[in-house]
Amino acid sequence: MKRHLITFLLLLLSQPSWALDGNVLLAEIDRRLQPESYEMYRKLINIEPDGDRKEFVLYTVKKGKDNVVALFLDPPSEKGRSSLRQGENMWLYIPNVGKPLRITSLQSVVGGVFNNSDLLRLDYSTEYNASSVVEENNQYIIELKAKNRNVAYDRLKMWVDKKLKVPLTIEAYAASGLLIKTLHYSKIKDFGNGIVRPAMLETDSPLYKGYKSVMLFDGIKARAFSEEVFTLNYMSRVGELRQ
């Protein structure tokens, strides 16, 4: 009996922690996608059913679990605007407007299928708990449940590359069970300093038939920032971080 117990414990300890705990796997996925505090550049492309395209270039920085700010660099009509997220609260700064404006996670300051929650995304492990993990061929399938009602999507179903530990496909659902959108990660790229992850994210939605939005990532690297960067008073000065 004792020998069987020892064998069981050895087998248990030999299993990687993420095989036993979906939340450990989810935290590892977050760190594979980007450092906890970082800067990066993104191009957003909104594609309409008739083929018309609108493009945006953003410089984005994040600190810890709750703070993200994105600065618009292009097109010229949007240059100087910035969006700030502090936990569940979001603001939009527009030059020549008196003060930052409150915005919501389900709105979109760029239009298209990506909403503000997608643009100012926190770590998945910050907003979701893993309710189940299943191995299937070379992938993990993780069911995620929002930690509270303020999260943009009530539930996510995530397909993860088993070797790289990065998402491949994510389905986002409302509390009613309605599929809101599907996110497709692709084009694995080595960004340096151990960051090997998808460089492209595409999304489509049954609610926006014929529309598609694409996000291209570049220049992802770890960087430390002061708390001041993620305040309302700093929104007009985010561009100074690029100097």
URWO-V435035 format. One record per residue. N is the residue number from 1. RES is the residue in one letter. SS is DSSP state (alpha for helix, beta for strand, coil for the rest). Layout:
# URWO-V435035
N_RES_SS, N_RES_SS
This chain:
# URWO-V435035
1_M_coil, 2_K_alpha, 3_R_alpha, 4_H_alpha, 5_L_alpha, 6_I_alpha, 7_T_alpha, 8_F_alpha, 9_L_alpha, 10_L_alpha, 11_L_alpha, 12_L_alpha, 13_L_alpha, 14_S_alpha, 15_Q_coil, 16_P_coil, 17_S_alpha, 18_W_alpha, 19_A_alpha, 20_L_alpha, 21_D_coil, 22_G_alpha, 23_N_alpha, 24_V_alpha, 25_L_alpha, 26_L_alpha, 27_A_alpha, 28_E_alpha, 29_I_alpha, 30_D_alpha, 31_R_alpha, 32_R_alpha, 33_L_alpha, 34_Q_coil, 35_P_coil, 36_E_coil, 37_S_coil, 38_Y_beta, 39_E_beta, 40_M_beta, 41_Y_beta, 42_R_beta, 43_K_beta, 44_L_beta, 45_I_beta, 46_N_beta, 47_I_beta, 48_E_coil, 49_P_coil, 50_D_coil, 51_G_coil, 52_D_coil, 53_R_beta, 54_K_beta, 55_E_beta, 56_F_beta, 57_V_beta, 58_L_beta, 59_Y_beta, 60_T_beta, 61_V_beta, 62_K_beta, 63_K_beta, 64_G_coil, 65_K_coil, 66_D_coil, 67_N_beta, 68_V_beta, 69_V_beta, 70_A_beta, 71_L_beta, 72_F_beta, 73_L_beta, 74_D_beta, 75_P_coil, 76_P_coil, 77_S_coil, 78_E_coil, 79_K_coil, 80_G_coil, 81_R_coil, 82_S_beta, 83_S_beta, 84_L_beta, 85_R_beta, 86_Q_beta, 87_G_coil, 88_E_coil, 89_N_beta, 90_M_beta, 91_W_beta, 92_L_beta, 93_Y_beta, 94_I_coil, 95_P_coil, 96_N_coil, 97_V_coil, 98_G_coil, 99_K_coil, 100_P_coil, 101_L_beta, 102_R_beta, 103_I_beta, 104_T_coil, 105_S_coil, 106_L_coil, 107_Q_coil, 108_S_coil, 109_V_coil, 110_V_coil, 111_G_coil, 112_G_coil, 113_V_coil, 114_F_coil, 115_N_coil, 116_N_alpha, 117_S_alpha, 118_D_alpha, 119_L_alpha, 120_L_coil, 121_R_coil, 122_L_coil, 123_D_coil, 124_Y_alpha, 125_S_alpha, 126_T_alpha, 127_E_alpha, 128_Y_beta, 129_N_beta, 130_A_beta, 131_S_beta, 132_S_beta, 133_V_beta, 134_V_beta, 135_E_beta, 136_E_beta, 137_N_coil, 138_N_coil, 139_Q_beta, 140_Y_beta, 141_I_beta, 142_I_beta, 143_E_beta, 144_L_beta, 145_K_beta, 146_A_beta, 147_K_coil, 148_N_coil, 149_R_coil, 150_N_coil, 151_V_coil, 152_A_coil, 153_Y_coil, 154_D_coil, 155_R_beta, 156_L_beta, 157_K_beta, 158_M_beta, 159_W_beta, 160_V_beta, 161_D_beta, 162_K_coil, 163_K_coil, 164_L_coil, 165_K_coil, 166_V_coil, 167_P_beta, 168_L_beta, 169_T_beta, 170_I_beta, 171_E_beta, 172_A_beta, 173_Y_beta, 174_A_coil, 175_A_coil, 176_S_coil, 177_G_coil, 178_L_coil, 179_L_beta, 180_I_beta, 181_K_beta, 182_T_beta, 183_L_beta, 184_H_beta, 185_Y_beta, 186_S_beta, 187_K_beta, 188_I_beta, 189_K_beta, 190_D_beta, 191_F_beta, 192_G_beta, 193_N_coil, 194_G_coil, 195_I_beta, 196_V_beta, 197_R_beta, 198_P_beta, 199_A_beta, 200_M_beta, 201_L_beta, 202_E_beta, 203_T_beta, 204_D_beta, 205_S_coil, 206_P_coil, 207_L_coil, 208_Y_coil, 209_K_coil, 210_G_coil, 211_Y_coil, 212_K_beta, 213_S_beta, 214_V_beta, 215_M_beta, 216_L_beta, 217_F_beta, 218_D_beta, 219_G_beta, 220_I_beta, 221_K_beta, 222_A_beta, 223_R_coil, 224_A_coil, 225_F_coil, 226_S_coil, 227_E_alpha, 228_E_alpha, 229_V_alpha, 230_F_alpha, 231_T_coil, 232_L_alpha, 233_N_alpha, 234_Y_alpha, 235_M_alpha, 236_S_alpha, 237_R_alpha, 238_V_alpha, 239_G_alpha, 240_E_alpha, 241_L_alpha, 242_R_alpha, 243_Q_coil
